[in-house]
Amino acid sequence: MLVPKYTIDTNLWIDAFANEAAEAALDTFLERAASVTHLNAVVVQELRAGAGTPPQARALDAAVFGVFERRGRVFGPSPAAFKDCGRILAAMWRKDGVPFRDRPRSLVNDILLAASCREQGVVLITGDRDYRSIALYLRGFTHVPPWPL
């Protein structure tokens, strides 16, 4: 049986930093699946942007980024993922008439995260329902709610 590779969306990391029950759920998942869990560079960027103080940034580097970096388990969007992102944004505009400039800024990151997951065959674990609409434009992209077995 093929064991899937996973990555964890930013919203779940933030929940774990802010809530003991969410942290325990993340820890339980990582105890089972650390060897098949990777970190996406888009998530790195979003988490780092939210670290408002140098101590917070150092804590992220030590407890999250460094762990994945030392194991060579960080991946990010390729040029093709950026191209897919533009294609998806244009397709959304054609479908609903909402131009790129009027969409949430986070949508670009979400699409890049999804496209890079698809490229690498990585399943995105997320609590964000917006990925349902992204998946309509990105065949082969897989996302699941927290926490898969």
C-alpha positions as a Markdown table, in Angstrom:
| # | Residue | x | y | z |
|---|---|---|---|---|
| 1 | Met | 0.0 | 0.0 | 0.0 |
| 2 | Leu | 1.3 | 3.4 | -1.0 |
| 3 | Val | 1.6 | 5.7 | 2.1 |
| 4 | Pro | 0.6 | 9.3 | 1.2 |
| 5 | Lys | 2.8 | 12.3 | 1.9 |
| 6 | Tyr | 1.2 | 15.1 | 3.8 |
| 7 | Thr | 1.7 | 18.8 | 4.4 |
| 8 | Ile | -0.2 | 20.9 | 7.0 |
| 9 | Asp | -1.9 | 24.1 | 6.1 |
| 10 | Thr | -1.1 | 27.4 | 7.9 |
| 11 | Asn | -4.4 | 27.6 | 9.6 |
| 12 | Leu | -3.8 | 24.3 | 11.5 |
| 13 | Trp | -0.3 | 25.4 | 12.7 |
| 14 | Ile | -1.8 | 28.7 | 13.9 |
| 15 | Asp | -4.6 | 26.9 | 15.7 |
| 16 | Ala | -2.0 | 24.6 | 17.4 |
| 17 | Phe | 0.0 | 27.7 | 18.5 |
| 18 | Ala | -3.1 | 29.3 | 20.1 |
| 19 | Asn | -5.0 | 26.3 | 21.5 |
| 20 | Glu | -3.9 | 23.4 | 23.6 |
| 21 | Ala | -6.4 | 20.9 | 22.2 |
| 22 | Ala | -5.4 | 21.8 | 18.6 |
| 23 | Glu | -1.7 | 21.5 | 19.6 |
| 24 | Ala | -2.4 | 18.0 | 21.1 |
| 25 | Ala | -4.2 | 17.0 | 17.9 |
| 26 | Leu | -1.3 | 18.1 | 15.8 |
| 27 | Asp | 1.2 | 16.4 | 18.1 |
| 28 | Thr | -0.8 | 13.1 | 17.9 |
| 29 | Phe | -0.9 | 13.3 | 14.1 |
| 30 | Leu | 2.9 | 14.0 | 13.9 |
| 31 | Glu | 3.6 | 11.1 | 16.3 |
| 32 | Arg | 2.0 | 8.8 | 13.7 |
| 33 | Ala | 3.0 | 10.5 | 10.5 |
| 34 | Ala | 6.1 | 12.6 | 11.0 |
| 35 | Ser | 8.1 | 10.5 | 8.5 |
| 36 | Val | 5.6 | 11.3 | 5.7 |
| 37 | Thr | 4.9 | 14.9 | 6.6 |
| 38 | His | 6.5 | 17.8 | 4.7 |
| 39 | Leu | 6.4 | 21.6 | 5.0 |
| 40 | Asn | 5.4 | 23.8 | 2.1 |
| 41 | Ala | 7.4 | 27.0 | 1.5 |
| 42 | Val | 4.1 | 28.9 | 1.2 |
| 43 | Val | 3.3 | 27.9 | 4.8 |
| 44 | Val | 6.8 | 28.9 | 5.9 |
| 45 | Gln | 6.2 | 32.4 | 4.4 |
| 46 | Glu | 2.8 | 32.8 | 6.0 |
| 47 | Leu | 3.9 | 31.6 | 9.5 |
| 48 | Arg | 7.1 | 33.7 | 9.4 |
| 49 | Ala | 5.0 | 36.8 | 8.4 |
| 50 | Gly | 2.9 | 36.2 | 11.5 |
| 51 | Ala | 5.9 | 36.0 | 13.8 |
| 52 | Gly | 5.9 | 39.6 | 15.0 |
| 53 | Thr | 8.8 | 39.5 | 17.4 |
| 54 | Pro | 12.4 | 38.1 | 17.1 |
| 55 | Pro | 11.7 | 35.5 | 19.9 |
| 56 | Gln | 8.6 | 34.3 | 18.0 |
| 57 | Ala | 10.7 | 34.0 | 14.8 |
| 58 | Arg | 13.4 | 32.1 | 16.6 |
| 59 | Ala | 10.9 | 29.7 | 18.1 |
| 60 | Leu | 9.4 | 29.0 | 14.7 |
| 61 | Asp | 12.9 | 28.4 | 13.3 |
| 62 | Ala | 13.8 | 26.0 | 16.0 |
| 63 | Ala | 10.5 | 24.1 | 16.6 |
| 64 | Val | 9.1 | 24.0 | 13.1 |
| 65 | Phe | 11.2 | 25.2 | 10.1 |
| 66 | Gly | 14.5 | 23.7 | 11.3 |
| 67 | Val | 12.9 | 20.3 | 12.0 |
| 68 | Phe | 11.7 | 20.0 | 8.4 |
| 69 | Glu | 14.7 | 21.7 | 6.8 |
| 70 | Arg | 17.2 | 19.3 | 8.5 |
| 71 | Arg | 15.3 | 16.3 | 7.1 |
| 72 | Gly | 15.1 | 17.8 | 3.6 |
| 73 | Arg | 11.3 | 17.9 | 3.8 |
| 74 | Val | 10.5 | 21.5 | 2.6 |
| 75 | Phe | 9.1 | 22.0 | -0.9 |
| 76 | Gly | 7.6 | 24.9 | -2.7 |
| 77 | Pro | 5.9 | 26.1 | -5.9 |
| 78 | Ser | 7.8 | 25.7 | -9.1 |
| 79 | Pro | 7.5 | 28.1 | -12.1 |
| 80 | Ala | 4.8 | 25.8 | -13.4 |
| 81 | Ala | 2.8 | 26.2 | -10.2 |
| 82 | Phe | 2.9 | 30.0 | -10.7 |
| 83 | Lys | 1.6 | 29.5 | -14.2 |
| 84 | Asp | -1.2 | 27.3 | -12.9 |
| 85 | Cys | -2.0 | 29.9 | -10.3 |
| 86 | Gly | -2.4 | 32.6 | -13.0 |
| 87 | Arg | -4.5 | 30.2 | -15.1 |
| 88 | Ile | -6.8 | 29.4 | -12.2 |
| 89 | Leu | -7.2 | 33.1 | -11.2 |
| 90 | Ala | -8.2 | 33.9 | -14.8 |
| 91 | Ala | -10.6 | 31.0 | -14.9 |
| 92 | Met | -12.2 | 32.1 | -11.7 |
| 93 | Trp | -12.6 | 35.6 | -13.1 |
| 94 | Arg | -14.2 | 34.2 | -16.3 |
| 95 | Lys | -16.6 | 32.1 | -14.2 |
| 96 | Asp | -17.7 | 34.6 | -11.6 |
| 97 | Gly | -16.7 | 38.0 | -12.9 |
| 98 | Val | -14.5 | 38.9 | -9.9 |
| 99 | Pro | -11.2 | 40.2 | -11.1 |
| 100 | Phe | -7.9 | 39.3 | -9.4 |
| 101 | Arg | -7.6 | 42.7 | -7.8 |
| 102 | Asp | -10.8 | 42.2 | -5.9 |
| 103 | Arg | -10.0 | 38.7 | -4.5 |
| 104 | Pro | -8.6 | 38.1 | -1.1 |
| 105 | Arg | -4.8 | 38.3 | -1.1 |
| 106 | Ser | -4.5 | 34.9 | 0.6 |
| 107 | Leu | -6.1 | 33.2 | -2.5 |
| 108 | Val | -2.8 | 33.4 | -4.4 |
| 109 | Asn | -1.0 | 31.7 | -1.6 |
| 110 | Asp | -3.7 | 29.0 | -1.4 |
| 111 | Ile | -3.5 | 28.3 | -5.1 |
| 112 | Leu | 0.3 | 28.1 | -5.0 |
| 113 | Leu | 0.1 | 25.8 | -2.1 |
| 114 | Ala | -2.4 | 23.6 | -3.8 |
| 115 | Ala | -0.5 | 23.5 | -7.1 |
| 116 | Ser | 2.8 | 22.7 | -5.4 |
| 117 | Cys | 1.1 | 19.9 | -3.4 |
| 118 | Arg | -0.3 | 18.4 | -6.7 |
| 119 | Glu | 3.2 | 18.6 | -8.3 |
| 120 | Gln | 4.8 | 16.7 | -5.5 |
| 121 | Gly | 2.0 | 14.3 | -4.9 |
| 122 | Val | 1.4 | 15.7 | -1.4 |
| 123 | Val | -1.9 | 15.7 | 0.4 |
| 124 | Leu | -2.8 | 19.0 | 2.0 |
| 125 | Ile | -4.3 | 18.7 | 5.5 |
| 126 | Thr | -6.5 | 21.8 | 6.0 |
| 127 | Gly | -9.5 | 23.2 | 7.8 |
| 128 | Asp | -10.0 | 25.7 | 5.1 |
| 129 | Arg | -13.0 | 25.0 | 2.9 |
| 130 | Asp | -11.8 | 27.4 | 0.1 |
| 131 | Tyr | -9.7 | 24.5 | -1.3 |
| 132 | Arg | -12.9 | 22.9 | -2.6 |
| 133 | Ser | -13.2 | 25.7 | -5.1 |
| 134 | Ile | -9.5 | 25.6 | -6.0 |
| 135 | Ala | -9.7 | 21.8 | -6.6 |
| 136 | Leu | -12.3 | 22.4 | -9.3 |
| 137 | Tyr | -9.5 | 24.0 | -11.4 |
| 138 | Leu | -6.6 | 21.8 | -10.4 |
| 139 | Arg | -7.1 | 18.1 | -11.4 |
| 140 | Gly | -5.1 | 15.8 | -9.2 |
| 141 | Phe | -4.9 | 18.1 | -6.1 |
| 142 | Thr | -5.9 | 16.3 | -2.9 |
| 143 | His | -6.9 | 17.8 | 0.4 |
| 144 | Val | -8.3 | 16.3 | 3.5 |
| 145 | Pro | -9.7 | 17.7 | 6.8 |
| 146 | Pro | -7.7 | 17.2 | 10.0 |
| 147 | Trp | -6.5 | 14.6 | 11.0 |
| 148 | Pro | -6.1 | 11.6 | 8.6 |
| 149 | Leu | -5.3 | 8.2 | 10.0 |
